[in-house]
Amino acid sequence: MSRAVKIVYRPLGMATGLAGGLLARAVFNRTWKVLFGEDDAPDAMDEERGWGEVLGAAVVQGAIFAVVKAAVDRGGAVGVRRVTGVWPG
């Protein structure tokens, strides 16, 4: 049974991962706006922004994406175990 659960979990995991990415992007955009009052975070190719701004934005974005990904992955695995009794990992 555990092999079947793992196989079924893959597309579910991919879908929740995509949703998590969208959620992380929204959280990052909101966080950036609250912290810096700007609608757009600096991009690596933004000529008018300095290294500190670009790298700082990357650090904040990376941290938010990592936390959201971990929460989504863990929540999905816990949910599958509750439904099936098998850990999907």
MARFI-188720 format. One record per residue (C-alpha): chain; x, y, z. Coordinates in Angstrom, 1 decimal, always signed. Layout:
N
> chain; u; v; w
> A; X; Y; Z
...
***
This chain:
89
> chain; u; v; w
> A; +0.0; +0.0; +0.0
> A; +2.8; +2.5; +0.8
> A; +4.1; +2.3; -2.8
> A; +0.7; +3.1; -4.2
> A; +0.4; +6.1; -1.8
> A; +3.7; +7.4; -2.9
> A; +2.8; +7.1; -6.5
> A; -0.6; +8.9; -6.0
> A; +1.1; +11.5; -3.8
> A; +3.5; +12.7; -6.5
> A; +1.0; +14.6; -8.6
> A; -0.7; +15.9; -5.4
> A; +2.7; +17.0; -4.1
> A; +3.4; +18.8; -7.4
> A; +0.1; +20.6; -7.3
> A; +0.5; +21.7; -3.7
> A; +4.1; +22.8; -4.6
> A; +2.8; +25.0; -7.3
> A; +0.1; +26.4; -5.0
> A; +2.8; +26.9; -2.4
> A; +5.0; +28.8; -4.9
> A; +2.1; +31.2; -5.7
> A; +1.4; +31.6; -2.0
> A; +5.1; +32.4; -1.3
> A; +5.1; +35.0; -4.1
> A; +2.1; +36.7; -2.7
> A; +3.5; +36.6; +0.9
> A; +6.8; +38.0; -0.4
> A; +5.2; +40.8; -2.4
> A; +3.1; +41.8; +0.7
> A; +6.1; +41.6; +3.0
> A; +8.2; +43.7; +0.7
> A; +5.5; +46.4; +0.4
> A; +5.0; +46.5; +4.2
> A; +8.8; +46.6; +5.0
> A; +9.8; +49.0; +2.3
> A; +6.7; +50.7; +1.0
> A; +7.4; +49.6; -2.6
> A; +5.3; +47.6; -4.9
> A; +8.2; +45.9; -6.7
> A; +11.2; +44.3; -5.1
> A; +14.6; +44.9; -6.7
> A; +15.5; +42.5; -9.5
> A; +19.0; +41.3; -10.2
> A; +18.8; +43.0; -13.6
> A; +17.5; +46.3; -12.2
> A; +20.2; +48.7; -13.2
> A; +19.1; +51.5; -10.8
> A; +19.3; +49.2; -7.7
> A; +22.5; +48.6; -5.7
> A; +24.0; +45.2; -4.7
> A; +22.7; +45.5; -1.2
> A; +19.1; +46.1; -2.3
> A; +19.2; +43.2; -4.8
> A; +20.9; +40.7; -2.5
> A; +18.7; +41.8; +0.5
> A; +15.6; +41.2; -1.6
> A; +16.9; +37.8; -2.6
> A; +17.5; +36.8; +1.1
> A; +14.0; +37.9; +2.1
> A; +12.5; +36.1; -0.9
> A; +14.5; +32.9; -0.3
> A; +13.6; +32.7; +3.3
> A; +9.9; +33.2; +2.6
> A; +9.9; +30.6; -0.2
> A; +11.8; +28.1; +2.0
> A; +9.4; +28.5; +4.9
> A; +6.3; +28.2; +2.7
> A; +7.7; +25.2; +0.9
> A; +8.5; +23.4; +4.1
> A; +5.0; +24.2; +5.5
> A; +3.2; +23.0; +2.4
> A; +5.3; +19.9; +2.0
> A; +4.9; +18.9; +5.7
> A; +1.2; +19.7; +5.7
> A; +0.6; +17.6; +2.6
> A; +2.5; +14.7; +4.1
> A; +0.7; +14.9; +7.4
> A; -2.6; +15.1; +5.5
> A; -1.8; +12.0; +3.5
> A; -0.8; +10.1; +6.6
> A; -4.1; +11.0; +8.3
> A; -6.1; +9.8; +5.4
> A; -4.2; +6.7; +4.5
> A; -2.1; +5.9; +7.6
> A; +1.0; +5.9; +5.4
> A; +3.8; +8.5; +5.3
> A; +4.3; +9.4; +1.6
> A; +8.0; +10.3; +1.9
***
